[in-house]
Amino acid sequence: MKWIIIISSFAVSLLLTGCQLNERSEESSMLNNRSDSSNVASRSGNNLPLKETEYGREAISDGNDTNANEEATRILTEEATSIIIYFSRSGNTENLARMIHNQNGADMLELSVVNPYPADYEASVDRANEERENQEFPEISTDIPDLSQYDTIYLGYQIWAMTLSNPMMSFLLTNGTNLSNKTIYPFSTNAGYGEGDSLTKISELVANAKLAESLSIQDEELLANQEKVAAWMNKN
Ligand SMILES: Cc1cc2nc3c(=O)[nH]c(=O)nc-3n(C[C@H](O)[C@H](O)[C@H](O)COP(=O)(O)O)c2cc1C
């Protein structure tokens, strides 16, 4: 009798452990399924940290855009209707994208290029000028998800040669039609000369773009002026 009790309680505990393991693996597969990618940097609703960056000629890239030591930010959920799509070479626009995400919890898609810009600022300027003169913009390596679930796009870029940076030109040349009829909130960082003709360029590349009021902040003022971001978001 004693043995029967010991064996049956062992069997019951095995059964319970099996159920718990099953539940845990279902939970983790649900988490994985919530995003359409494995390289999820954070879950929507979590605050993303801001980073110290450099400006002007000191604004080195780590040689692999902002992603040498971490995977590009990619937060995709099934329920979101807003997404922040951005490129950042030296981290300023990424910080602005993170400030926006930390306020509204929108999905995030950081763009990367197949051939990253050099770490050196001047070398990046030379390459960017050559690309623009030849109208040969860099190939985007990011897997672009189906954007049909989003009605609002926060589009983040930096100003290069007083217009859209080359990677953002590339993105819109290829994907501009997928943004038609969506509301676009353009946001950018610059070195003190404003947003140039970037809004006109967006209107040219996105058919029927519904452009909302834009936000452009000087790189070195960004971290000290977070209230500008909050004011812009409150207005919209
Ligand atoms: C190739 C290149 C061209 C740039 N051209 C301009 C410009 O025409 N006007 C300006 O205000 N800033 C210019 N900048 C400065 C960047 O717009 C600014 O530092 C921005 O914050 C960089 O953003 P990121 O750190 O997200 O890459 C240029 C920077 C680079 C690398």
PDBQT file of the ligand as one rigid body, heavy atoms in Angstrom, charges set to zero:
ROOT
HETATM    1  C1  LIG A 301      26.930  62.815 -44.915  1.00  0.00    +0.000 C 
HETATM    2  C2  LIG A 301      26.399  63.857 -43.968  1.00  0.00    +0.000 A 
HETATM    3  C3  LIG A 301      25.845  65.019 -44.460  1.00  0.00    +0.000 A 
HETATM    4  C4  LIG A 301      25.283  65.959 -43.585  1.00  0.00    +0.000 A 
HETATM    5  N1  LIG A 301      24.705  67.096 -44.105  1.00  0.00    +0.000 NA
HETATM    6  C5  LIG A 301      24.083  67.960 -43.264  1.00  0.00    +0.000 A 
HETATM    7  C6  LIG A 301      23.410  69.119 -43.774  1.00  0.00    +0.000 A 
HETATM    8  O1  LIG A 301      23.370  69.369 -44.981  1.00  0.00    +0.000 OA
HETATM    9  N2  LIG A 301      22.780  69.957 -42.907  1.00  0.00    +0.000 N 
HETATM   10  C7  LIG A 301      22.780  69.719 -41.553  1.00  0.00    +0.000 A 
HETATM   11  O2  LIG A 301      22.187  70.516 -40.803  1.00  0.00    +0.000 OA
HETATM   12  N3  LIG A 301      23.405  68.623 -41.039  1.00  0.00    +0.000 NA
HETATM   13  C8  LIG A 301      24.057  67.753 -41.855  1.00  0.00    +0.000 A 
HETATM   14  N4  LIG A 301      24.673  66.625 -41.336  1.00  0.00    +0.000 N 
HETATM   15  C9  LIG A 301      24.632  66.391 -39.873  1.00  0.00    +0.000 C 
HETATM   16  C10 LIG A 301      23.559  65.371 -39.501  1.00  0.00    +0.000 C 
HETATM   17  O3  LIG A 301      22.309  65.681 -40.094  1.00  0.00    +0.000 OA
HETATM   18  C11 LIG A 301      23.322  65.352 -37.991  1.00  0.00    +0.000 C 
HETATM   19  O4  LIG A 301      24.530  65.204 -37.283  1.00  0.00    +0.000 OA
HETATM   20  C12 LIG A 301      22.345  64.245 -37.593  1.00  0.00    +0.000 C 
HETATM   21  O5  LIG A 301      21.958  64.421 -36.257  1.00  0.00    +0.000 OA
HETATM   22  C13 LIG A 301      22.951  62.862 -37.734  1.00  0.00    +0.000 C 
HETATM   23  O6  LIG A 301      21.963  61.923 -37.394  1.00  0.00    +0.000 OA
HETATM   24  P1  LIG A 301      22.292  60.413 -36.992  1.00  0.00    +0.000 P 
HETATM   25  O7  LIG A 301      23.199  60.477 -35.783  1.00  0.00    +0.000 OA
HETATM   26  O8  LIG A 301      20.967  59.829 -36.674  1.00  0.00    +0.000 OA
HETATM   27  O9  LIG A 301      22.942  59.760 -38.151  1.00  0.00    +0.000 OA
HETATM   28  C14 LIG A 301      25.287  65.721 -42.186  1.00  0.00    +0.000 A 
HETATM   29  C15 LIG A 301      25.884  64.557 -41.705  1.00  0.00    +0.000 A 
HETATM   30  C16 LIG A 301      26.439  63.637 -42.581  1.00  0.00    +0.000 A 
HETATM   31  C17 LIG A 301      27.066  62.362 -42.032  1.00  0.00    +0.000 C 
ENDROOT
TORSDOF 0
